[in-house]
């Protein structure tokens, strides 16, 4: 047990790779075995994360369970990992959603073991971002996660649809995967340059050292004063993370990627991958660039507000069920960035604390509700082979259990009081109001249309005249699918009625965030 505790983060981080290697070595024809090994193996990081959760002391300042080994000595980079309350919350979200997404992948029939291999590698990339305390290692994991997701969309995405690019027709999933890769790689190029600049100026890539040194750095680099270098690095970080969230107007890759990705890929893309960008703002932008963050906080709040409004309006305008849910992610993640902007402007104030608590909790809650919604869209698509809302209609009598689950999950996404989404969005709005009152008022437009597009989706799928083409041809949600959605529903309800289960950890991390970095 001592070995496990001393190496807990490395075990969480690299156990998916060990499982992936086992899966890829299994006989090609043993598809059922490949699925079960991948699923049961994905429970290992979850079990280790639960050990981490119960051994984590929220009252202890700084990062816990740290491991630090020299990685690349000539440039003073190390394999340095650790967790605080914010990263712990994200690790729990990731290790919970991956097994559920793998279980949701049992409908995949083509090249199953390669699919599972990429999925498990994706988990390592995600976890590496949340656990890294070295900028260079952070970037390695940040980039590593792009590759498996690219292949999941490109090879196992929707077979339907074509796009015409430069007079040539290509599959929509090919277009979506390339767009996803190009957008995120474009942001990553600036991020890598900024990390290198910081490493050269500071003489280290260790985040904990950088948090202490960044404010006192002096001198020049290539004839540029350090203040200019910091400004360049700030914008490189902001653009890279804004693309990943995504913040309006950097969001256009998201609907295509979601629409074409396999169901499980969409679950992880919305549930976890989008959180990497928001986590980057919290972990790196605010502590490394407090002055720049405060100066440009109003601009960030404006972009967040536009994401809330335009994301909701765009979602309402969709007739593709999956695309509707995709645009809803732009809307919901806008609240996260609005909370980050408020914290950047009024760091260490009571309002900023509320906003930051709400932002982190919203990241977790949106991970649950978005993954649940994409899964349910996948469930109905597998039975009807259409995502067109106009082709559904009146399905509640045919699939009442699915209908009840869809209504519950949609209400969690909407932010119904008593469910988790309400708590996080309320905290953000309450915290942002005294800081950015005008943007808070504008964001209510988006909040209103959130209700409109959610009710539109429910109405067109479950209510109205019954589309007779489905009568006798539509099966109810099965036991495996209920097993997948149940943990998400339980957590949505639990956080709605007892938010302290997460907020106790998050709030202490936020307060220590102030004491360490402000």
DOVEXTOR-931753 format. One record per atom (N, C-alpha, C): residue in one letter; x, y, z. Coordinates in pm, whole numbers, plus 50000, padded with zeros to 5 digits. Last residue first. Layout:
N
aXYZ ...
END
This chain:
518
x498525349849435 x498035363449414 x499105373649444 x499465323849489 x499805330149362 x499415344749348 x498805313849745 x500065309949681 x500455319049566 x496365324549815 x497495326449907 x498835323249840 x494725316549598 x494975330749627 x496225332549710 x494845288949630 x495255294849504 x495585309649525 x493555286149867 x494995283849865 x495625289149736 x490975291349774 x491565300049877 x493085298349882 x490695269949594 x490625283849546 x491265293249646 x490795248149767 x491815249549663 x491855263849610 x488495252749912 x489795253349981 x490925254749881 x486615248949707 x486745261949773 x488065263249846 x486895221549635 x487175232149538 x487435245449609 x486145207949870 x487475205849813 x487845217449721 x483565217649904 x484515218150016 x485945216749966 x482285211749662 x482665225549690 x483625226749808 x481625184549667 x482715189249582 x483205203049622 x479805183449873 x480655171749851 x481825175149759 x478215205849862 x479415206449948 x480325194549927 x475895201049723 x477065205649647 x478355205949729 x473455183749741 x474555184249838 x475835188549767 x471685186149533 x471135186949669 x472225187849775 x473335185449306 x472245195149315 x471705196949455 x474975164049349 x475595177349354 x474525188149363 x472995143749319 x473755145149443 x474355159149456 x472135146849051 x471205149049163 x471955151649293 x474495140948913 x473775153348885 x472845156949001 x475025115149018 x475915126349051 x475265139849023 x472915100848899 x473065101149046 x473925112949088 x473465104348628 x472235109848685 x472325110948837 x475875090248608 x475835104448573 x474605111148635 x475115063948675 x476075071348760 x476065086448732 x473185059048453 x472785060048594 x473815067248682 x474225055248198 x473685068448231 x473405070048381 x475085028148202 x476005039048166 x475495052348217 x472825013448266 x473985012648356 x474965024148328 x471305018248041 x470855023748170 x472015023848270 x472805003247860 x472705017647843 x472215024647970 x472394977347959 x473754982847949 x473714998047940 x469584975147929 x470204974948063 x471604980948060 x468274998247675 x468554985147735 x469324986347867 x465425017047577 x466815017247623 x467105004447699 x463185000147346 x463475007947466 x464975007447499 x463005002346987 x463174994747111 x463565004047226 x460845006446723 x461725013846815 x461795006446948 x458904997146559 x460274996246510 x461275002846605 x456365002046644 x456744988046623 x458174986246577 x456505033046499 x455655024046577 x455975009546542 x457875049746334 x458635043546443 x457815033346521 x456115060546156 x457165051946100 x457935044546209 x454415077846286 x454015063846278 x455095054746221 x455105100546517 x455535096946382 x455355081846367 x452595114946709 x453495103546693 x453825101246546 x452555149846774 x451975138146706 x453015127046688 x454225158547088 x453615161446959 x453035148846898 x457375146147233 x455985150747236 x455485154147096 x460055138147200 x459145130347284 x457675133947270 x461435154847016 x461735140447026 x460575132947091 x460435180247039 x460455174246906 x460795159346909 x460635185347319 x459335185547249 x459395177847118 x463395184347368 x462485174947434 x461175173847357 x464315205847205 x464795192347186 x463855181947245 x462905227547321 x462705224047179 x463125209647154 x463975228047575 x462565224247560 x462245220747415 x466555236747503 x466375223947573 x464935219047556 x466075261547387 x466585250647302 x466465237047371 x464945275647611 x464215274347485 x464735262547403 x466935275347807 x465645268747832 x464875266247703 x468755290847665 x469115277247707 x467845269247734 x467565315147643 x467505306547526 x468025292547554 x468195324647904 x466805323147860 x466705313347743 x470965325547892 x470335316747989 x468875314147952 x471345345447698 x471765331747671 x471105321747764 x470355366647849 x469745363347719 x470075348947682 x472105367748058 x470775362448086 x469995359647957 x474305381047966 x474365366347965 x473015360047996 x473645407748015 x473615402547878 x473565387347875 x474105408048293 x472755410548240 x472635405048098 x476865403448294 x475975393948361 x474555395448310 x477815425948167 x477965413048099 x477075402348164 x477145445048366 x476565446048231 x476655432648159 x478705436748590 x477235437048596 x476615436848457 x481235423748683 x480875426948545 x479345426748533 x481075424248968 x482325427248897 x482055431648754 x478675416349078 x479275428949126 x480495433449045 x478265391748907 x477375403448909 x478025416348961 x479915370048949 x480275379348841 x479475392348851 x478705355949159 x480045361149176 x480405371849073 x476205349049051 x476275356749176 x477655362949195 x477055334148829 x476285346448810 x476355355248934 x478405312648960 x479095321148862 x478375334548849 x476365302049120 x477575307249182 x478335316549088 x474545294048920 x474165304149018 x475395310349083 x476015274048793 x475695286148719 x475255297348812 x476155255049006 x477375260948947 x477085273748872 x473435249249063 x474355253949168 x475545261249105 x472375239548820 x471845251748882 x472835257648980 x473675215448769 x473915226948683 x473445239948742 x472655196248958 x473975202348973 x474205214948892 x469275202349073 x470265194748997 x471545202948988 x467835220249212 x467815206549263 x468765197549188 x466755239748936 x467085238949079 x466865224749132 x468125232548615 x466935232048701 x467355231448848 x469835235848398 x470135242348525 x468935243048615 x469905222148155 x469225235148161 x469595242948286 x471075198248233 x471795206948142 x471215221148145 x469005188248388 x470305190748451 x471135200148366 x467095185548190 x466865195248298 x468145198348374 x468255165148042 x468065178247980 x467835188948086 x468075144148225 x469405148948184 x469305162748120 x465235141648242 x466065144148362 x467405150248323 x464545136147973 x464025148148040 x464875151648161 x465905111847936 x466235123347853 x465745136347919 x464575095448122 x466015098048140 x466425110448060 x462005095248007 x462215100548142 x463655104048168 x462585083047758 x462025096547766 x462225102847901 x463445057547832 x464375066647767 x463875081047778 x460935049547932 x462115049748020 x463165059147962 x459165051147707 x458965059647825 x460175060447918 x458915047847409 x460145045847487 x460075054547615 x456305052447319 x457045040847269 x458255037547355 x455425076047436 x454675063547463 x455435051047419 x457455094347328 x457395090947470 x456605078047497 x457515103147067 x458095090047096 x457945085647241 x456645125946923 x455695117646995 x456215104147038 x459305128546698 x457945132846728 x457115122346800 x461555128546433 x461115121546554 x459635124546578 x462205144546225 x461815130846191 x461425122546313 x463135168046323 x461835168346255 x461345154446217 x465665162546414 x464595164146512 x463225163646447 x467825139846283 x466955150946245 x465765151646340 x469395118746306 x469505128546415 x468605140646389 x468835083946242 x468675097946205 x468855106646328 x468655057846323 x469615061446217 x469335075246158 x467195047646532 x466465054146423 x467335057346301 x468975035546708 x467685029146681 x466975034946559 x471165051646724 x471395037546692 x470105030346656 x469935075546810 x470445074646673 x470665060046632 x469385071047076 x468255072346984 x468705071146839 x472075069147170 x471115058347194 x469965059047094 x473175094047105 x473685081947042 x472735070247055 x471735110147278 x471595112347134 x472075099947058 x472775099547513 x471365097347483 x471055100047336 x475435108747497 x475165094447503 x473715091647463 x475055136147504 x475615130147383 x475375115047381 x474035138147768 x473225142047653 x473755135847524 x476225128947925 x474925122247930 x474075125347808 x478145148147865 x478405134047833 x477095126147829 x476775170347970 x477085169747827 x477375155447784 x476575163948246 x475365165848166 x475645164748017 x479335160748328 x478315150548351 x477155151848253 x480555184648245 x481105171748204 x480105160448219 x479075203048385 x478895202248240 x479465189248186 x480105197848642 x478695195348611 x478435194348462 x482825205448612 x482465191848650 x481025188648610 x482565232348538 x483355223148455 x482965208748485 x481135242048757 x480485241348626 x481245232248530 x483135241748949 x481995232548964 x481235231048832 x484735262148844 x485275248448856 x484145238348868 x482885283648856 x483525279748729 x484035265448735 x482245285849129 x481215282149032 x481805277348902 x484735293849228 x484125281349274 x483075276449174 x484875318249092 x485855307849063 x485365294249111 x482725332549204 x482785330149059 x483725318749025 x483455333249475 x482215326749434 x482265323049286 x485845347949448 x485865334549506 x484615326649467 x484915372149351 x485785364049266 x485855349649317 x483515380749578 x482785378149453 x483615369349360 x485585384349761 x484545374449789 x483795370649661 x488845386549599 x487635392449655 x486605381449679 x491025375749469 x491035375649616 x489855382949678 x490775395349176 x491385384049246 x491355386149397 x489135407048975 x488975410649118 x489535399649205 x489885397448723 x489735411848745 x489745415448893 x489945369748746 x491145376748699 x491075391548732 x487325364248821 x488405361548917 x489675368948878 x486045371248581 x485745378548705 x486835376548808 x487125351848410 x487365366048384 x487105374448509 x486065328448524 x487525330348521 x487855345148500 x483335332448473 x483825331648611 x485315333748620 x483435331548194 x482955343748260 x483405343948406 x484225305248156 x485165315848121 x484735329248181 x481865292348243 x483155289348306 x484125300848281 x479985302148066 x479865305648207 x481165302948282 x480795289747830 x480895304247842 x480795308947986 x480045263847854 x481435266947886 x481685281947891 x477385266547764 x477665263247904 x479095266447944 x477715273647484 x476905281547578 x477315279147723 x479175252347388 x479715265847375 x479025275047475 x477315232047438 x478595231947511 x479265245547503 x475315236847257 x475015239347399 x476285239447482 x476395227847022 x476375242247045 x476045245647190 x475915200147071 x477275205347053 x477325220447079 x473165197847076 x473885195447201 x475315200947192 x472735203446803 x472115211746908 x472875210247039 x474015182246686 x474575195646666 x473995205446767 x472295161746755 x473665161446807 x474315175146794 x469955169046617 x469945167746764 x471355168446820 x469525192346376 x470315180446405 x470465179546557 x468445216946373 x467505205846360 x468195192346376 x469265247046550 x469645234246490 x468465224646480 x468745270746683 x468545270446539 x468825257146473 x469535266646945 x468105267346915 x467835266046765 x472295268646912 x471705255846951 x470215255546917 x472535295946856 x472905286146753 x472305272446785 x471735306647102 x470965309646981 x471255299546870 x473755296347270 x472345292847294 x471505295247169 x476045307947155 x475955293447170 x474525288847187 x475495334947181 x475495329147047 x475445313847052 x475585337147471 x474445341547390 x474395334247256 x478055325847551 x476805322047618 x475605325047529 x479845339347385 x479735324747376 x478425319947437 x479505365347478 x479115362247341 x478965347147321 x480625361547733 x479215365147720 x478695362247580 x483275356347662 x482505346147734 x481005348847720 x483985380747547 x483985368747464 x483175357547529 x483735397147781 x482925399747661 x482835387247574 x485695386247945 x484295385547987 x483355387947870 x487945393247798 x487635379047815 x486175377247857 x487815420847828 x487735415047694 x487365400247701 x488165422848106 x486925427548044 x486735421847905 x490775413548143 x489645405648195 x488335409848131 x493135425748080 x492315421247969 x491095413148014 x494175431648333 x494045442348233 x493075438348121 x494285406848461 x493385417248512 x493135427848407 x496215394048305 x494875388348317 x493885398748364 x498475409748348 x497885409248214 x496455403948219 x498815403748623 x498635417548577 x497965417848440 x499125375148632 x498025381948703 x497775396148653 x500295351648490 x500125364948432 x499015372748502 x500355328348641 x501585332848576 x501495347248526 x497715324948745 x498875326348835 x500145331548770 x496075326348499 x495855334948616 x497085336048706 x497275306648323 x497115320748285 x496965329648407 x497405280848467 x498575287948413 x498355302848390 x495035271048580 x496305266148630 x497475274948587 x492915284348446 x493005284248592 x494405280948642 x493465280248173 x493265293848225 x493485294248376 x493565252148172 x494755259848138 x494655274248186 x490905245948225 x491915242748326 x493195250348300 x489815253347982 x489445260848102 x490445258348215 x491075233247823 x491275247447797 x490955255947918 x490105209647936 x491545212047935 x491845226847912 x487435207847891 x487845212948023 x489355215548029 x487165195547651 x486925210047656 x487415216047788 x487625168847733 x488615175947652 x488415191147653 x485295160647889 x486625162547948 x487535171447864 x482785161147758 x482865158947902 x484195162647963 x483215164947486 x482465174947562 x482695173647711 x484895142347438 x485215155547384 x484515166547463 x483515121447555 x484785125647613 x485195139447564 x481185120647392 x481085120947538 x482355126347601 x482275118047138 x481585130447173 x481435131747324 x483245091747163 x484165102647136 x483555116147171 x480865077547192 x481795078147305 x482815089347287 x479765081946928 x479075086147051 x480025087747168 x482235094646695 x481385084046750 x480815088446884 x481965127346537 x482625117846628 x481695106446665 x480425145646396 x480995134346323 x481645123846414 x479595164346585 x478605158046498 x479155145446433 x481995173046704 x480975165946782 x480045158046692 x483245185746486 x483905174646555 x482895166346633 x481345205746422 x481705195446324 x482325183246392 x481285221346660 x480085214446612 x480405203346512 x484155229946681 x483485221246778 x482245214146722 x485255248346513 x485665234346495 x484775224746573 x484355273246598 x483725267146481 x484145252746453 x485225288946811 x484435277046842 x484055268746720 x486345313546846 x487255302446811 x486545288846814 x485185337646925 x484795331646797 x485685320146752 x483955317447193 x483605324747071 x484665335447046 x486105292447318 x485475305347339 x485115311247202 x485685256847361 x486225268447290 x485425281047323 x488575255947466 x487375256247552 x486105251947478 x490605257247271 x490275244247329 x488955244447404 x490855284147215 x490475274847108 x489985261747166 x491735293247463 x490435297747413 x489945288747300 x494285282247480 x493245277247570 x491855281347524 x495575296847274 x495595282147275 x494465276447361 x495135323347360 x494575318647233 x494515303447229 x496535323947608 x495095326847602 x494485321347474 x499215318247536 x498485309447627 x496985311347610 x499705340647374 x499845327147319 x499085317047404 x499385361347554 x498435360047443 x498525346347378 x501565355847730 x500175356647779 x499195354247666 x503795358347565 x503465345247621 x502015344947669 x503705385847519 x503615376447406 x503175362747456 x504055394947783 x502825398347710 x502615388947591 x506595385047840 x505445380247919 x504135383247847 x508095400347660 x508085385747648 x506875379847722 x507675425547773 x507165422647638 x507075407547615 x509005422048016 x507585425648017 x506935422747881 x511645417847939 x510875406547992 x509375409547992 x512455433747624 x512345433747770 x511435422447816 x514365419547361 x513055423447410 x513055423647562 x516775409147281 x516595423547272 x515255428547321 x516525382647349 x516605386347208 x516305401247187 x515385393647647 x515525381347570 x515445385147423 x516385409947955 x515925409847817 x516105396047755 x515285417548294 x516285415248190 x515665415648051 x513395398948546 x513905411148484 x514895407448373 x510755386148747 x511705384148638 x512095397548575 x508865386648943 x510115393848971 x511145392348859 x506695371148870 x506465385248901 x507745393248917 x507785345348843 x507315352748726 x507155367648753 x508545330749075 x509525339349007 x508935348848903 x506405315349171 x507115324249263 x507965334549189 x505595301148950 x504595308949022 x505245319049116 x507985287748889 x507535298748804 x506485307348873 x507995267849082 x509055277849083 x508625290049002 x505755253848997 x505795259149134 x506865269949147 x506405245748735 x505335255348759 x505435261748898 x509485243848580 x508705239248695 x507665249748733 x511215251048391 x509845248848345 x508935244548459 x513765276648414 x513105264448461 x511725263448397 x514675301148342 x515665290848370 x515075277948422 x513135322748265 x513115318848407 x514155308448442 x513735324847990 x513805336648077 x513935332648223 x513315298547897 x514605305247877 x514775316847974 x510635293647970 x511705285048021 x513075291448009 x509305313447824 x509265313747970 x510405305548029 x509865304347563 x510275317747607 x510335318547758 x508605279047568 x510055280047549 x510585293647595 x505955287147597 x506575278947701 x508105279647690 x505595300747354 x505495308047481 x506155300347595 x505855279547171 x506785290847166 x506785298347299 x503625264147249 x504975258747261 x506025269847260 x501535282047187 x501725277447324 x503135272047344 x501725284346910 x501995296046994 x502265292147138 x500995257646856 x502275263046808 x502675275346890 x498405254146954 x499525247947024 x500885253246980 x496735266646773 x496885272346907 x498105266946979 x497135248346564 x497455262446545 x497625269446679 x496115224946674 x497555225846650 x497985240246630 x493405231246677 x494095229246804 x495615229846788 x492885234146397 x492575244646494 x493425243146621 x493745209146294 x494355221746249 x494105232946349 x492085190146424 x493535189746439 x494185203046403 x489495198346342 x489835197146484 x491345197746505 x489835195346067 x489525208546122 x489865208946271 x490205167846049 x491285176846007 x491065190846065 x487705159146141 x488915155246212 x490085164346177 x485925170245953 x485825173946095 x487115170746171 x486735157545712 x486765172145725 x486795176345872 x486155131345783 x487535135045746 x487705150145761 x483435132745818 x484255129545934 x485725132745908 x482535138145561 x482375148445664 x483245145645786 x484715128945293 x483775125245399 x483725136145506 x484955151745013 x485555142945114 x484495139645218 x485225163744685 x484355158644789 x485115149244883 x486635193744565 x486815179344586 x485935174744702 x486665220944550 x486145213444436 x486245198444449 x487565228344804 x488375231444686 x487975222644566 x485465205144942 x486575214044974 x487425215844849 x482405194745038 x483165198144918 x484195208744953 x481595166945242 x481895181245232 x482675183545102 x478995143445324 x480205147345253 x480355162445254 x477335117445511 x477645131345482 x478975133345410 x478045090045736 x477155097945651 x477725111745623 x479545077245918 x479775073545778 x479005082645683 x481015093046199 x479825090346120 x480185087345975 x484185078146305 x483115087946305 x481975084046213 x486395062746304 x485175056646358 x484015066546368 x488435077846183 x488265063846146 x486955057746193 x488255104546277 x488565101846137 x488215087646095 x487765102646553 x486815109546465 x487005105046321 x489995087746634 x488655083246672 x487595089746583 x492125103346540 x491855090446478 x490465085146513 x491855125946713 x491845127446567 x491475114146500 x492215113846962 x490905119346927 x490775121546776 x494975106346950 x493915096146958 x492545101546919 x496105133646920 x496285123046821 x495215112146832 x495675150247140 x495065153647011 x495055141646917 x497175141847357 x495745138847356 x495055141747224 x499695152747307 x499495138347293 x498015134947282 x499525179547376 x499565175747235 x499245160947214 x499425176947656 x498435185147585 x498375181047438 x501755162947712 x500465156247729 x499345163747657 x503575183547642 x503675170247581 x502335162947592 x502845204347815 x502645205847671 x502695192347600 x503575193448063 x502185197548039 x501915198247889 x506305192248024 x505565179748036 x504075182348012 x506785219848027 x507115212047909 x506385198647908 x505905227748285 x505305233248165 x505565224848041 x505035206448543 x506155211248463 x505575215748329 x503045193548664 x503515205748731 x504795210748665 x500225174548553 x501565179948529 x501825192648609 x497595165748576 x498535162348683 x499885169348671 x496125173348354 x495625176948487 x496655174748598 x497655162148147 x497455176648154 x497035180848294 x497415134748202 x498715141148208 x498615156248218 x494755129148147 x495205129048286 x496545136048302 x494835130747863 x493975139547943 x494485140548086 x496635110247794 x496885124047756 x496095133847839 x495295087547898 x496585091547952 x496895106247919 x492995087247735 x492865089447879 x494185093747941 x494125081247488 x493495094447508 x493365097447657 x494785054847530 x495875064647517 x495345078847536 x492195044647529 x492985043947653 x494175053347647 x491505049147262 x490695054847370 x491475055247501 x493325034047117 x493355048547108 x492595055147223 x492425008347201 x493805012647221 x493905027847219 x489855007247100 x490045007347245 x491455012047281 x490525006746823 x489655017246879 x489895018547030 x491904983046812 x492614995446780 x491845007446835 x489864965246873 x491014966346965 x491844978846937 x487984968746662 x487634971946801 x488874973946888 x487454971246378 x488764973146440 x488654977146587 x484014976946405 x485164977146316 x486454979946393 x481934979946584 x482204966546530 x483524965846453 x480554995746860 x481624996346759 x481974982246714 x478914991747071 x478294990946939 x479314991946826 x480404996847292 x480204982747257 x479504980947123 x480825021747390 x481445018547262 x481225004247219 x479965025047643 x479075030047538 x479595026647399 x482215016247774 x481015007747778 x480005012047671 x483755038847727 x484175025947669 x482985016247666 x482325057447877 x482435059247732 x482865046347663 x482725047248132 x481365047948080 x481375049547928 x485535049948158 x484915036648158 x483495036748101 x485655079548132 x486305070348036 x485705056248041 x484345092048347 x483715092148215 x484345082048119 x486075088448570 x484695083448573 x484135082048432 x488405100748499 x488465086348525 x487085080148542 x487465127548471 x488025120148358 x487985105048382 x486595134348733 x485675135048619 x486185126348504 x488965131248879 x487805122948912 x486825122648795 x490465151548760 x490925137548749 x489765128048778 x489025174048843 x489065170648701 x489535156248677 x489495173349119 x488125172949068 x488095168748921 x492285176449121 x491685164049171 x490265162349119 x492615202649033 x493025191648944 x492435178348989 x491495215349263 x490985217849129 x491345206349035 x492965207049487 x491535204249480 x490955206049341 x496025194549337 x495325202449438 x493835199649418 x498705171649270 x497295175549262 x496935185449372 x501525164649050 x500915167349180 x499465171449162 x504695158748891 x503225157848896 x502755160349038 x507325162048682 x506825166948811 x505315166848806 x509975155148523 x508665148648534 x508155151948673 x511595186048430 x511465174048512 x510065168048497 x514155205748284 x512765201148283 x512685187948356 x516605218548221 x516015219548355 x514515216548354 x517865213347991 x516985224947989 x516205226348120 x519455191048066 x520075202748001 x519185215147997 x517565171348180 x518395179948265 x518995192048192 x514665160348158 x515585165348055 x516465176048121 x513835148448406 x513415143248276 x514405147448167 x514035140048743 x514675147248633 x514285140448501 x510955138648919 x512145131748870 x512725139848752 x508615139449163 x509495148349087 x510775140949050 x505355139249277 x506465130949232 x507315139549141 x503025146949536 x503965151149433 x505015140449405 x500765146349696 x501165134249623 x502155137549511 x499635180849655 x499855168649731 x500215157149636 x500325215549661 x500025203449586 x500425191149665 x499005238649913 x499905234249806 x499435221549739 x497845229950247 x498165239350138 x499075233150033 x495285208950356 x496745210250341 x497055219450225 x492615204950352 x493115215650438 x494615217850427 x492085182650200 x491765195750143 x492275207450226 x493985155850146 x493655164450258 x493365178550207 x493255124450002 x493575138549979 x493105146750099 x492305099450027 x493555102450098 x493985116950082 x490085098849868 x489895096450011 x491155098850093 x491235104149613 x490195112849670 x490105111249822 x492955082049576 x493485095749582 x492505105049649 x491075061749561 x492075061549669 x492665075449687 x489865070749327 x489085070549451 x490005069649573 x491955066349151 x491505080149175 x490645081149300 x492025038649150 x493175046049205 x492805060549234 x489575034149022 x489795029049158 x490955036549226 x490145046248774 x489035051048858 x489205046749002 x492265030748675 x492495044848709 x491385050648796 x490655005948657 x491845007148743 x492165021748775 x488715006848467 x488285008648607 x489475010148701 x489935000148237 x489685014348258 x489165017248398 x489864972248253 x491144979148272 x490954993948298 x487194967848189 x487664964648324 x488994971448355 x487284977347917 x486384983148018 x486884980448160 x489284961447797 x489384976047794 x488524982247903 x488214936047844 x489524939447900 x489694954547905 x485834938247698 x485784936547842 x487124939547909 x486744941447433 x485864951247495 x485924950347648 x488254918147393 x488884931447381 x488044942047451 x486284898447416 x487364899047514 x488034912647511 x484824903847184 x484174905047315 x485224906247425 x486724898046983 x486194911646999 x485574913647138 x488924880046889 x488294879947023 x487754893947056 x490324883246653 x488954878146643 x488214878146777 x492864892046731 x491974901146658 x490534896346659 x494074886147062 x493764881146928 x492694889746860 x495814913647223 x494794903147222 x494514898547079 x497464935247216 x498104922147200 x497094910747197 x495884956647276 x496394955847139 x497064942347111 x495424952147552 x494314951347454 x494854949247313 x497954956947665 x497314943747678 x496244941947571 x498214983947600 x499174974247545 x498604960147552 x496134994747754 x496114996147608 x497044986047541 x497044989848012 x495834982947965 x495774983347813 x499225007248011 x499444992948035 x498254984847985 x497875031347979 x498815026847875 x499065011947887 x496405033948218 x495695032148090 x496605027247977 x498585037248404 x497845024548401 x497005023048273 x499665062948409 x500195053448311 x499475039948309 x498205077948603 x498545083448472 x498895072748370 x498015062348830 x496795067148765 x497085071148622 x500765059348880 x499935047548854 x498635051448785 x501485085648929 x502065078748813 x501255066348778 x500025089949164 x499715097749044 x500295091148919 x501175071249349 x499765070749312 x499475078049181 x503465063949476 x503495065149329 x502095066149270 x502825062549743 x504005070449703 x504065072849552 x500645045049740 x500455058849783 x501615067649735 x501885021149651 x500775027149575 x500605041849610 x503745016549855 x504205018749717 x503135025749634 x502005012150066 x502905023750071 x503425026949931 x500834987950000 x500005000050000 x500865012650000 
END
